[in-house]
């Protein structure tokens, strides 16, 4: 059976950690790939940083608490869990993929940046604060839940292309609407309402739900 791993400073060409609970307390600077496999929880402390220069970061755990920062210069940052993912720090990479078998929740201090593409898939629900997709694409998915706003009237998503697929709702009424700044949008929801407020010219490819739709486009 695997045991717990607590790490502080790590410097390596390639890093693989395989344990039960994995806790990163300081900075890891990895030249190529970094892989973390936790049968239990993966925790990145608020004072910690995971830095990968030429490879990718892959985290596979029962749950993940990301209080610190993840920075990947050229590859992919992938976090996969059966349970919850909490994003309270910065996650930055050309491609960012977050996949949870439960909920994904971003706090007001959490920021996801992906210059090529961002995928956020929380089966039971996704609560967003800030995703910066640049000139790339952002995909928001919740097969059993809703995509909700977690930062009031502030912008949730900046990207060239945004696709949203949810089951029980997208955004909420008033200041709980999903606030976007995107050029193209496709939003599909099974049951419930869609509330989206966009800033700037937009090509709406799809707005579908078995409920009401409230879509507003403004110029900031």
C-alpha positions in Angstrom: 0.0 0.0 0.0 1.3 3.5 -0.8 2.0 6.0 2.0 1.8 9.8 2.2 4.4 12.1 0.5 5.2 15.6 1.7 7.6 17.5 -0.5 9.4 20.8 -0.2 12.0 22.0 -2.8 12.5 19.7 -5.8 14.7 20.2 -8.8 14.8 17.5 -11.5 14.8 16.7 -15.2 11.8 14.3 -14.9 9.7 13.9 -11.7 7.3 11.1 -10.8 5.6 10.9 -7.4 3.3 8.0 -6.5 1.7 7.9 -3.1 -1.5 8.1 -1.1 -1.8 11.7 -0.1 0.7 14.0 -1.8 1.4 17.5 -0.3 3.6 20.0 -2.1 4.8 22.7 0.4 7.4 24.7 -1.6 8.7 25.1 -5.1 9.3 22.2 -7.6 11.3 23.3 -10.7 11.2 20.5 -13.3 12.9 20.6 -16.7 10.7 18.1 -18.5 7.6 16.1 -17.3 6.1 16.0 -13.8 3.6 13.3 -12.8 1.8 13.1 -9.5 -0.3 10.0 -8.8 -2.2 10.1 -5.5 -4.6 7.4 -4.3 -5.9 10.0 -1.9 -5.7 13.8 -2.0 -3.2 16.1 -3.9 -2.6 19.4 -2.1 -0.6 22.3 -3.4 0.0 24.7 -0.5 -0.5 28.5 -1.0 3.3 29.1 -0.7 4.1 26.4 -3.3 4.8 26.5 -7.0 5.0 23.7 -9.6 7.1 24.9 -12.5 7.7 22.8 -15.7 9.8 24.3 -18.5 9.7 22.0 -21.5 7.3 19.2 -20.6 3.9 18.6 -19.1 2.3 18.3 -15.6 -0.1 15.5 -15.0 -1.9 15.1 -11.6 -4.2 12.1 -11.0 -5.8 12.0 -7.6 -9.0 11.3 -5.6 -9.3 15.1 -5.1 -7.1 18.2 -5.6 -6.7 21.4 -3.6 -4.7 23.9 -5.6 -3.9 26.8 -3.3 -0.5 27.5 -4.9 0.5 28.2 -8.5 1.1 25.8 -11.4 3.1 27.1 -14.4 3.9 25.1 -17.6 5.8 27.0 -20.2 5.3 24.8 -23.3 3.2 21.7 -22.5 0.0 20.7 -20.9 -1.3 21.0 -17.4 -3.7 18.1 -16.7 -5.5 17.6 -13.4 -7.9 14.6 -13.2 -9.8 13.5 -10.1 -12.7 11.3 -9.1 -13.7 13.9 -6.4 -13.6 17.7 -6.1 -11.0 20.1 -7.6 -10.6 23.4 -5.7 -8.7 26.1 -7.6 -7.5 28.9 -5.3 -4.2 29.8 -7.1 -3.0 30.3 -10.7 -2.9 27.5 -13.2 -1.1 28.5 -16.4 -0.1 26.5 -19.4 -0.7 26.6 -23.2 -3.2 23.8 -22.7 -5.1 23.4 -19.4 -7.4 20.4 -18.7 -9.3 20.0 -15.4 -11.5 16.9 -15.2 -13.5 16.0 -12.0 -15.9 13.2 -11.3 -17.6 15.6 -8.9 -17.3 19.4 -8.6 -14.8 22.0 -9.7 -14.8 25.2 -7.7 -12.7 28.3 -8.3 -12.3 30.9 -5.5 -11.8 34.7 -6.2 -8.1 34.2 -6.0 -8.2 31.3 -8.6 -7.2 32.0 -12.2 -6.9 29.6 -15.1 -4.8 30.7 -18.1 -4.4 28.7 -21.3 -3.1 30.4 -24.4 -4.2 27.5 -26.8 -7.1 25.8 -25.0 -8.8 25.3 -21.7 -11.1 22.4 -20.8 -13.0 22.5 -17.4 -15.1 19.4 -16.9 -16.9 18.9 -13.6 -19.5 16.2 -13.8 -21.5 17.4 -10.8 -21.0 21.2 -11.3 -18.5 24.0 -12.2 -18.3 27.3 -10.3 -16.2 29.9 -12.2 -14.3 33.0 -11.3 -11.7 33.8 -14.0 -10.5 31.9 -17.1 -8.3 33.6 -19.6 -8.2 31.7 -22.9 -6.5 34.5 -24.9 -7.0 33.9 -28.6 -7.7 30.2 -28.0 -10.7 28.1 -27.0 -12.4 27.4 -23.7 -14.8 24.4 -23.1 -17.0 24.3 -20.0 -18.7 20.9 -19.3 -21.0 19.6 -16.6 -22.8 16.4 -17.6 -24.9 16.2 -14.4 -24.8 19.7 -13.0 -24.7 23.5 -13.8 -22.1 26.0 -14.9 -22.3 28.8 -12.4 -20.8 32.3 -11.8 -18.5 32.6 -8.7 -17.4 36.2 -8.9 -20.5 38.4 -9.3 -20.4 40.9 -12.1 -16.8 40.3 -12.9 -15.7 38.6 -16.2 -15.6 34.8 -16.0 -14.2 33.9 -19.4 -12.0 35.7 -21.9 -11.4 33.7 -25.1 -11.8 33.6 -28.9 -14.1 30.6 -28.8 -16.3 29.4 -25.9 -18.4 26.2 -25.8 -20.6 25.3 -22.9 -22.4 22.0 -22.3 -24.4 21.7 -19.0 -27.3 19.7 -17.6 -29.1 21.9 -15.1 -28.3 25.5 -16.0 -25.7 28.0 -17.2 -25.3 31.1 -15.1 -28.0 32.7 -12.9 -30.2 35.8 -12.9 -28.9 39.3 -12.3 -25.3 39.6 -11.2 -25.1 35.8 -11.2 -25.1 35.7 -15.0 -22.0 34.1 -16.7 -19.9 37.1 -17.8 -17.9 36.5 -21.0 -15.7 38.3 -23.5 -15.7 36.0 -26.4 -15.9 36.1 -30.2 -17.9 32.9 -30.8 -20.3 31.1 -28.4 -22.1 27.7 -28.4 -24.1 27.0 -25.3 -26.2 23.9 -24.8 -28.1 23.0 -21.6 -30.5 20.1 -21.0 -33.0 21.5 -18.4 -33.1 24.9 -16.7 -32.1 28.5 -17.7 -29.3 30.1 -19.5 -28.0 33.5 -18.3 -25.0 35.0 -20.2 -23.8 38.6 -20.5 -21.1 39.1 -23.2 -18.8 42.1 -23.8 -18.0 42.8 -27.5 -19.1 41.6 -30.9 -20.0 38.0 -30.9 -21.1 35.2 -33.3 -23.6 33.0 -31.5 -23.5 29.5 -32.9 -26.0 27.9 -30.5 -28.2 28.8 -27.5 -30.2 25.7 -26.5 -32.1 24.7 -23.4 -35.5 23.4 -22.2 -36.1 26.6 -20.3 -35.6 30.3 -20.5 -32.7 32.1 -22.1 -31.4 35.5 -21.1 -28.5 36.7 -23.3 -27.2 40.2 -23.3 -24.4 41.7 -25.3 -22.8 44.9 -24.2 -19.9 47.1 -25.2 -17.4 47.9 -22.5 
